[in-house]
Amino acid sequence: MSGTGTPIELYVYDLSNGMAKSFGRALTGTDIEGIWHTSLVLFGMEVFYGQGISIISPPGTTHHGTPLKRLSMGTTEVDRQTFLEYIESMKDIYRAEAYHLLDFNCNSFTNDVLGFLNGGTIPDDIRNLPRDILATPFGQQMRPMIDQLFSGRSGPPAQTAVESLMPQLPASSTPSNSSLSSNLQISTSPSSLRSILQSSDAAAVMYTSASCPPCVAVRPAFEELARTHPKIAFVLCEIGVAGGQEIAADSTGEFGGPVKATPTFRFYLKGAVVGECKGGDAVELKTQVGMLVLQAFPPHPHENLPLPALRKLCKALGPVTYPTVPALPSLSTKLSSFFTDCTSPSLAESTPTTLTKRVIAYLATLPTPPAAPTTPLSPGLVDAWKSATLNALAVLPPASWFPVLDLWRIGLARDGARLAPAFAGILPSLLSTVANPALLDSPDMIKPLLLTTLRLVSNALPIDTLVIALLSPAGAVQDTTRLVVRALLDADKSVRSVGAGLAWSIVGRVWQHRKKEDGEIVGGEEWEVEIACAILEALGREDESVEVGMKLSHSLQVVVTVAHKKSSLLAVHRLAASLGLLALESPNTTALVEIMGALDGPSVVESKVPMCADNKEVEALLKEVKVLLS
């Protein structure tokens, strides 16, 4: 893109005015530098798309203010008059009413125009930002609201729309796919089409013309298919506009050869043409798209297996939580005694008061779920709580940490929605401290600390932002995994039982994200194999035998034995469900089956069937899990 032609600059603005950088991690679980608006600057003009195409001179005097970045995009050999004629021809495509903050925005325009000018593309982090945000629970929560702002009419200015949406915190619910708008894109240059095909596993391109009646008739069917097939990139290419003529000519055969009639539909798999149809036959179009889906995303072998017990579990993936509240005065007294015994000069003066007085008083006001808290949070409480927590973990010995963590466990159970953004901020530091390998394997990892940490993480998993913080590659996934594996392999049965509940909760969330294909949390082959091996070993340790002291009366022996059997059955149920859900339709089925075979997994699972003679549901589940591992 270098040369002696006219230089091109990309002006980059933040539509959120810094709000994305401030709130990004709390809202989405990942850092967001800005919500980008871009424009191209050349020939002394700034050109951008919003309420239609705008040309402003001199550059830098638009209503967006001063750009945060000015990036060189190379040069162009296109002269000024040709460029202006091109922009004029684009106005029928980039209309004000066609603008959409996520799907068809200023960055779509600048990328398209840059492709015409010199074959280049704008930076990926700018172009892919909407996709990256939509992959988060917050993005999915905001999507219907954004769609409503821009649906079927000229929407508000992008900056106004962003500012109206940014302060809102995500709710726990997630919209269905039916609420998502079309993933239809428009291409007017070879470089933009090339970019789409290179970044898409599968694409359907409609080569169309404004003067073609069959194109007008079949276009609604094409747009409807775009709405119902989110895995496929659907592209409209107007061959009579701008670089569309060059695409249609396709002298190199890059896009499948010249387009000689409209409408022509071509179907691409990883950039290569795998199918084509012509004319206005909507039924044929739908058939071809269906074939493309089968080629690009073949059904998993498990889809044809009769697995009623596991399929039932897939509809009830609620995490195991621990909402019980201990006697708060006793908890306060225990914490106070720990601080009294602390001799560290690093103990902040405010830490004991914050935790034993302010936080305890706040927890005492919280109602029992499902009732929601109505008392406003005391100003500064959450920030003081965060600082006091980190200070307490730094100055107290590990044996004294568990009541500090239990405060957060109670808070998340009863006021999770309000506490989640703050807790997400300290979660990585907290888990890296508690799940440190040197501590996990040492005598200092006392049972109360391990159990409290496991229950705290369990109470975080119903909250979408905390799921991202716990299980995303950029979050605390390594510490979370280390913690659950440690619990599953513990010698203490009660610790293994809580570990089994946490394993179920984690695998359930991974399953949900796997089905949504958001790619934001773990689920890769290495992680799945590690978790599966730990679950299998824990399952192998569960049995219904019990050693009862000879001094116990016969009746008490019976009571203890029954309680033990119930506990073992619950653990077996949770472990088998976790293992089955992890394996069900996993993209790493081959690796899982191989490692489970090497560990004699099917036999281990089968050996638990006699324990479930009185529980047909668990018995059926074990048999299905054996099938998946064989």
Steps between C-alpha positions, in 0.01 A plus 500: 500500500802729483580721203511854371125546478265690727544412869203355691445529872252319723356722775383298801253640756353346818120528487478415872719796603710278725209310656593174325849512647360572848216247500613248238638227727217531753237473226653245264773321697767629261686827445352731235703804399214677324191477278660603175373738233729540201531729202739527207699816434641581157498789252450736796163339581369278779251241372284285725166321528231555760188694406589421140842576348657826616798694362650762733783743436735569663552160666460478877211746519211252515257470793708205625764741625871418500601150386678283754716343230620592152618190314673496164319280247754537222436686177267484201545561129131587464457869411271739686226515234481120468482470877212747525312319221550174689366653823198634313426153360514357852230725644217270396663218697621687807170669579413643841223246555737211421737591784529253788738549792615137490433359154539782246684796640770757442770235517324292232513810282863596560612141444304487173633835376858418595471182297400708198782749553793261538376148580567540872288433809465686828657336811333177616453619857283785372313304233427202728406694814120450461549125459728485804252690718207291380687187609462613862184463714476880521509528120223242466297684762541834322441366147118519498512856635746606231292329233193689618687831474596435138213284374332604176567872528766763531639437847660743740856619449740220594657697784159568655409131473826386661473745789142389568603134518839501673394567860256210510613189688424154363214296637527127556278407209619450146291578194414226256640489149164614370573845641820540301495694177641393167871446444465633144800693365552713192809489282589758235865417439711189439701561818192516722359179349840336530517599867154355570577170328835464676349560844194275454478122511204519264345779293207551266538787253214648298623678189221744426403808303258780580343472152432125529133411589582139605766642735243720667258207530743251656697738722254472796553122499877552504472744790276260693757221458764739637289549812453128557856380426735698727797272433513600134611837361236632259625763256322727251720606210353774277681440174395835352645709782862607557733200523212258450572500127856386568371221725254384233768500229727286724774477241718285731226255599554583868126513572391219270524662158306777324137562599297499177146529636317635803406384745784251537555332835837348584579295807849497647671265743819650645518732199449234231183476289306183581166581341308741278145572393340768283163664472222587742413152627480545879453126559819415314683774690386356832609150392846621403545682831396182683763302308762761589411469869542121486836533327635768730348378826424127477284365784682345795479117515338528843196675352365166377551314829196434722613665824181602683655535845778730380266699273278560800797629699583743219173679572578544871851636531458708815826528697528352849504793745542550874268775629500402869582792733678418829439696819645837398593609854705182541668560165583856605643376831721243326633762257566742785703238686714439193572871464574531873765229466649661189835671564576606144579873466337485154152450645301808394321675784168491309510130406362347823221758529404463133470123514368441850265799518407657166487184288330294772238775545438507124464119477249509786268718287485258206178302463485127436484418125304519280416838656722773356688755714328838523736682738746722307865412531682728741723746308856371479417166663591277209833674431586487870402133509725417205799678654441346842474151348831526317667651808367222725628230266840669498542527878311204647628139489317271251324320788320828578384580145181297482268744685629784279400302190174391655381861506518509119335158474201630695492826305504330159225260608269783606608809303703361212375736229618809686824352630612323180682796333700570815573135571618447141765763569661311791420145388828435310711620792290312754511169314870526416563538873280216621561261208876544507647150443734538797201567727259248347740213568616616844365434852394866511216418257268407784162350428292811594704718261472254212126445549428873532695578183319226307162630618595858418589406142179297476295806600671706230405266215132603465620852405602539135771763550663286767486191277714691249735615779535143632517299179630720218862459385562862597345444844565263788442171316831343604439569867135389475603175332777437752251552783232263371753227412650529848154457655406203281817315598486583874507213746210653695161385375324827591752703302458269200122542526523880480758460223252281308238776529748760375605272211135470397452876519810571290428236238142625475617852420758369252224300330278808472780709349598214269146488359500878454846476340613825659858379547545713811556227757707184519406174339807409297639149476767537768257647754227243430744209535635634832153548649372167366792311654444664840126427488560137405748450784258659748222276370717196551548591868127508575352182650224406739714317757546663837709418802296543818667481844409194706395722793205642304158349560346300220233763436757778473706287262194475276448879509865570416500241221185644338640853519826383344316325216295814425813714499681257270201477265481880475871522425475222239205677340684831476826343378329284238293795381813717474694236309209432266431866429870564440511221243161562337550652155848613600719622212776298669312168508783297346757619757259446790410147392867410457606622845192351668575168334858511622370561855236224469231768529205296370567230759531755781165650404336157468628399845279768658175363352437255791503796742197641320270200508240710682542805276417425139575858388864484612531143373383607154739796505799278581415267212481792257831642620661162442374509140657844443836389640515173306 
